Amino acid sequence: MTSLNGSIVLVTGANGGIGTHFVREALARGAAKVYATARTPRTWDDERIVPLTLDVTDASSIRAVAEAAPDVTVLINNAGISVASAGLLTHTEEEIRGSVETNFLGPLFLTRAFAPLLAAKQGNTAIINLHSALSWYAVAGIYSATKAALWSSTNSLRLELQPAGVQVVGVHVGWVDTAMAAHATDDKLDPAVLVTAVFDATEAGKHEVLADETSMQAKAGLSAPLEVVYPQLAL
């Protein structure tokens, strides 16, 4: 388990709806400092919040952030993008490469940069990766594919970092009420509720968060016949 009290937290995609809640809730739980990272950092109203420029698709940017924030004890890989079109055969090459770089390789390489720093602290450290219910339900083209890859890498990293006492938490959730989901008409989870669930699980020592009914159903579907998960295959 990892306590947020006294922690040093780094949040990627901190300007967004979920990211902002991670920043605020970490401080509410006693974090001593939060690095709020984004490609274009915003100004915050709390001296405990340190804005940092970070492009998770750029290796030099990742190295610079790791050098600027060696005291981090909790890394939250929250940044991500989605594209409008749904099919792997209809995405543009730019959409595919951009999604892979942002949603999968970015969190992986950022984790690789911070893993030695976290491991050296010998406990009370964590990495939190934001997946999606769509990791387990392949209806969103490259978005589903990259989130599935991130989920798999989270499982691997959890095993690799466990001996060093680094807790690795994977988060699955359906629609969250943010600007990214503005087009969706289905039920949406309040981002504050999501962040509370994530931090509660982290402080309780859990490895995985199923934040809503959608993610619970998606995980249950992993053991079902493909024709049940994807009825169109039964036609």
Solvent accessible surface area in square Angstrom, and as a share of the most:
residue,aa,sasa,rsa
1,M,162,0.72
2,T,1,0.01
3,S,45,0.29
4,L,0,0.00
5,N,108,0.55
6,G,51,0.49
7,S,3,0.02
8,I,25,0.13
9,V,0,0.00
10,L,0,0.00
11,V,0,0.00
12,T,2,0.01
13,G,22,0.21
14,A,0,0.00
15,N,63,0.33
16,G,37,0.35
17,G,36,0.34
18,I,31,0.16
19,G,0,0.00
20,T,31,0.18
21,H,65,0.29
22,F,0,0.00
23,V,0,0.00
24,R,89,0.32
25,E,46,0.20
26,A,0,0.00
27,L,14,0.07
28,A,83,0.64
29,R,51,0.19
30,G,29,0.28
31,A,2,0.02
32,A,55,0.43
33,K,55,0.23
34,V,0,0.00
35,Y,11,0.04
36,A,2,0.01
37,T,0,0.00
38,A,12,0.09
39,R,146,0.53
40,T,108,0.63
41,P,44,0.28
42,R,88,0.32
43,T,125,0.73
44,W,25,0.09
45,D,119,0.62
46,D,34,0.18
47,E,168,0.75
48,R,104,0.38
49,I,9,0.04
50,V,48,0.28
51,P,56,0.35
52,L,33,0.16
53,T,85,0.50
54,L,6,0.03
55,D,39,0.20
56,V,15,0.08
57,T,46,0.27
58,D,57,0.30
59,A,64,0.49
60,S,60,0.39
61,S,19,0.12
62,I,9,0.04
63,R,139,0.51
64,A,55,0.43
65,V,3,0.02
66,A,13,0.10
67,E,135,0.61
68,A,57,0.44
69,A,0,0.00
70,P,68,0.43
71,D,49,0.25
72,V,0,0.00
73,T,24,0.14
74,V,0,0.00
75,L,0,0.00
76,I,0,0.00
77,N,4,0.02
78,N,23,0.12
79,A,24,0.18
80,G,23,0.22
81,I,65,0.33
82,S,55,0.35
83,V,37,0.21
84,A,110,0.86
85,S,43,0.28
86,A,62,0.48
87,G,27,0.26
88,L,97,0.49
89,L,178,0.89
90,T,98,0.57
91,H,14,0.06
92,T,76,0.44
93,E,114,0.51
94,E,145,0.65
95,E,50,0.22
96,I,55,0.28
97,R,154,0.56
98,G,26,0.25
99,S,1,0.01
100,V,46,0.26
101,E,66,0.30
102,T,9,0.05
103,N,1,0.00
104,F,45,0.19
105,L,44,0.22
106,G,0,0.00
107,P,7,0.04
108,L,36,0.18
109,F,93,0.39
110,L,0,0.00
111,T,1,0.01
112,R,153,0.56
113,A,31,0.24
114,F,0,0.00
115,A,16,0.13
116,P,86,0.54
117,L,52,0.26
118,L,0,0.00
119,A,30,0.23
120,A,78,0.60
121,K,72,0.31
122,Q,158,0.70
123,G,25,0.24
124,N,76,0.39
125,T,1,0.00
126,A,0,0.00
127,I,0,0.00
128,I,0,0.00
129,N,1,0.01
130,L,10,0.05
131,H,6,0.03
132,S,8,0.05
133,A,3,0.02
134,L,42,0.21
135,S,10,0.07
136,W,15,0.05
137,Y,86,0.33
138,A,74,0.57
139,V,68,0.39
140,A,23,0.18
141,G,11,0.11
142,I,10,0.05
143,Y,36,0.14
144,S,4,0.03
145,A,44,0.34
146,T,4,0.02
147,K,10,0.04
148,A,34,0.26
149,A,33,0.26
150,L,3,0.02
151,W,67,0.23
152,S,61,0.39
153,S,14,0.09
154,T,0,0.00
155,N,52,0.27
156,S,55,0.35
157,L,21,0.10
158,R,41,0.15
159,L,137,0.68
160,E,126,0.56
161,L,18,0.09
162,Q,119,0.53
163,P,109,0.69
164,A,35,0.27
165,G,39,0.38
166,V,5,0.03
167,Q,18,0.08
168,V,1,0.01
169,V,0,0.00
170,G,1,0.01
171,V,0,0.00
172,H,0,0.00
173,V,9,0.05
174,G,21,0.20
175,W,94,0.33
176,V,11,0.06
177,D,83,0.43
178,T,27,0.16
179,A,95,0.74
180,M,98,0.44
181,A,4,0.03
182,A,76,0.59
183,H,133,0.59
184,A,13,0.10
185,T,136,0.79
186,D,91,0.47
187,D,140,0.72
188,K,65,0.28
189,L,34,0.17
190,D,71,0.37
191,P,14,0.09
192,A,40,0.31
193,V,79,0.45
194,L,0,0.00
195,V,1,0.00
196,T,55,0.32
197,A,34,0.26
198,V,0,0.00
199,F,0,0.00
200,D,71,0.37
201,A,8,0.06
202,T,0,0.00
203,E,53,0.24
204,A,57,0.44
205,G,24,0.23
206,K,116,0.49
207,H,101,0.45
208,E,53,0.24
209,V,10,0.06
210,L,53,0.26
211,A,19,0.15
212,D,26,0.13
213,E,105,0.47
214,T,72,0.42
215,S,0,0.00
216,M,92,0.41
217,Q,113,0.50
218,A,17,0.13
219,K,80,0.34
220,A,69,0.54
221,G,18,0.18
222,L,90,0.45
223,S,108,0.70
224,A,33,0.26
225,P,84,0.53
226,L,112,0.56
227,E,88,0.39
228,V,99,0.57
229,V,30,0.17
230,Y,37,0.14
231,P,83,0.52
232,Q,109,0.48
233,L,104,0.52
234,A,69,0.54
235,L,190,0.95
